[in-house]
Amino acid sequence: MDDSAPKRADARRNQKALLDAAAAVFVASGVEAPIRDIATKAGVGTATIYRHFPTRADLIVAVYRHQVEALAEAGPELLASSATPYRALAQWLDQFVDFVITKQGLPAVLQSDDPCYDPLHDYFLERLVPVCTQLLDAAAAEIHDDLDAYELMRGIGGLCAGASRKHRYDARRLVGFLVAGLRRPGV
């Protein structure tokens, strides 16, 4: 009996757990967080991380792509499971805030000379703008109808960019006000 398929499935689960742990550490400490912190969060040794991701750049790119894919998949799932399209949109935007906050410190990394970062922004736009557009279209009866997905995502990104661990600033609270303001009066 060939038991290689379960190992591949285990390896995928382990890699997903490692990427989830890295994302959580990036949210808390930024993309320059020590690899040992990610290893501790994932319950593995640093050698395991380096075996999967030989460089920090490899890890950052993998976390970024992992989170973009999770967000892209979440849109249709939320539309199918939420009480209203507006609620699905609000939940997706909350997840989008987590994604944006995870990227604190990424702009400096993206401006580095490492070419592996060049296609990430285009990838982000190609995968997530259509999902946000789908959510906005589905919620059109409940929200102002003159809103563009890219514009909304940029606005949320701007609100999240002001977040700092050193100053009292709750980006999620401000995004909540923005999302509440999307609703048409009387809906």
C-alpha positions in Angstrom: 0.0 0.0 0.0 1.3 3.4 -1.0 1.3 5.7 2.0 2.9 8.7 0.2 -0.5 10.5 -0.3 -1.1 10.8 3.5 2.4 12.2 3.9 1.8 14.8 1.3 -1.5 15.7 3.0 0.3 15.9 6.3 3.0 18.0 4.8 0.4 20.4 3.3 -1.3 20.6 6.7 2.0 21.3 8.4 2.9 23.9 5.9 -0.5 25.6 6.4 -0.1 25.5 10.2 3.4 27.1 9.7 2.0 29.8 7.4 -0.8 30.5 9.8 1.6 30.8 12.7 3.9 33.1 10.7 0.9 35.3 9.7 -0.1 35.6 13.4 3.4 36.5 14.4 3.6 39.1 11.6 0.3 40.6 12.8 1.7 41.0 16.3 5.3 41.9 15.5 5.7 42.8 11.8 7.4 40.9 9.0 10.8 41.4 10.6 9.8 39.2 13.6 12.4 36.7 14.6 12.1 33.3 13.0 12.3 31.7 16.4 9.1 33.4 17.4 7.3 31.9 14.4 8.8 28.5 15.2 7.6 28.7 18.8 4.1 29.7 17.6 4.1 26.8 15.1 5.5 24.4 17.7 8.4 23.5 15.4 12.1 24.1 15.4 13.7 26.9 13.3 15.3 24.3 11.1 11.8 23.1 10.0 11.0 26.7 8.9 14.2 27.0 7.0 13.6 23.6 5.4 10.3 24.8 4.0 11.4 28.4 3.4 15.1 28.8 3.0 15.0 32.7 3.2 12.8 35.2 5.0 11.7 36.4 1.5 10.4 32.9 0.7 8.4 32.9 4.0 7.0 36.3 3.5 5.9 35.5 -0.1 4.4 32.2 1.0 2.4 33.9 3.8 1.2 36.7 1.5 0.0 34.2 -1.1 -1.5 31.9 1.5 -3.5 34.8 2.9 -4.6 36.1 -0.5 -5.9 32.7 -1.4 -7.7 32.3 1.9 -9.4 35.7 1.4 -10.3 34.9 -2.2 -11.9 31.6 -1.0 -13.6 33.3 1.9 -15.7 35.7 -0.3 -18.0 33.1 -1.9 -18.1 31.0 1.3 -19.3 34.0 3.3 -21.9 34.9 0.6 -23.2 31.3 0.8 -23.3 31.2 4.6 -24.2 34.7 5.8 -27.6 36.0 6.7 -27.3 38.8 4.2 -24.9 39.9 1.5 -24.0 43.0 3.5 -23.1 40.8 6.5 -20.9 38.7 4.2 -19.2 41.9 2.9 -18.7 43.1 6.5 -17.2 39.8 7.6 -14.9 39.6 4.5 -13.7 43.2 5.1 -12.9 42.3 8.7 -10.7 39.4 7.4 -9.2 41.9 4.9 -8.2 44.1 7.8 -6.3 41.2 9.3 -4.6 40.7 6.0 -3.6 44.4 5.7 -2.4 44.5 9.3 -0.3 41.4 8.7 1.5 43.4 6.0 2.8 46.1 8.4 6.4 46.6 7.5 5.9 44.9 4.1 6.2 48.1 2.1 9.9 48.5 3.1 10.5 44.8 2.2 8.6 45.2 -1.1 10.9 48.2 -2.0 14.0 46.0 -1.5 16.1 44.8 -4.4 14.7 41.3 -4.1 12.8 40.6 -7.4 10.7 37.9 -5.7 8.4 40.6 -4.3 7.7 42.4 -7.6 4.6 40.4 -8.7 2.9 40.3 -5.2 0.9 43.5 -5.6 -0.5 42.5 -9.0 -1.3 39.1 -7.7 -3.2 40.7 -4.8 -5.2 42.9 -7.1 -5.9 40.1 -9.6 -7.2 37.7 -6.9 -9.0 40.1 -4.4 -10.5 42.9 -6.4 -12.9 40.5 -8.2 -13.9 38.9 -4.9 -14.6 42.3 -3.3 -16.5 43.4 -6.4 -18.6 40.2 -6.2 -19.4 41.0 -2.5 -20.3 44.6 -3.3 -22.5 43.5 -6.2 -24.3 41.0 -4.0 -24.9 43.6 -1.3 -26.0 46.3 -3.8 -29.5 46.5 -2.5 -28.2 47.2 1.0 -25.3 49.6 0.4 -24.5 52.7 -1.6 -24.1 51.6 -5.2 -21.4 54.0 -6.3 -18.5 52.2 -4.5 -15.6 50.6 -6.4 -13.9 47.6 -4.8 -10.4 48.9 -5.5 -11.4 52.2 -3.9 -12.8 50.5 -0.8 -9.8 48.3 -0.4 -7.4 51.2 -0.8 -9.4 53.2 1.8 -9.3 50.3 4.3 -5.6 50.0 3.6 -5.1 53.6 4.4 -6.9 53.3 7.7 -4.9 50.3 8.6 -1.6 52.0 7.6 -2.1 54.4 10.5 -2.1 51.5 13.0 0.9 51.4 15.3 1.8 49.4 18.3 3.3 52.5 20.0 0.2 54.7 19.7 -3.4 54.2 20.6 -5.1 53.7 17.3 -7.7 51.0 16.5 -7.8 50.5 12.8 -10.4 47.8 13.1 -12.8 50.2 15.0 -12.4 52.8 12.3 -13.0 50.3 9.5 -16.1 49.2 11.4 -17.4 52.8 11.1 -16.5 52.8 7.4 -18.4 49.5 6.9 -21.4 50.7 8.8 -21.4 53.8 6.6 -21.7 51.7 3.5 -25.3 50.9 4.4 -28.1 52.8 2.8 -30.2 54.8 5.2 -33.3 52.8 6.3 -31.9 49.4 5.3 
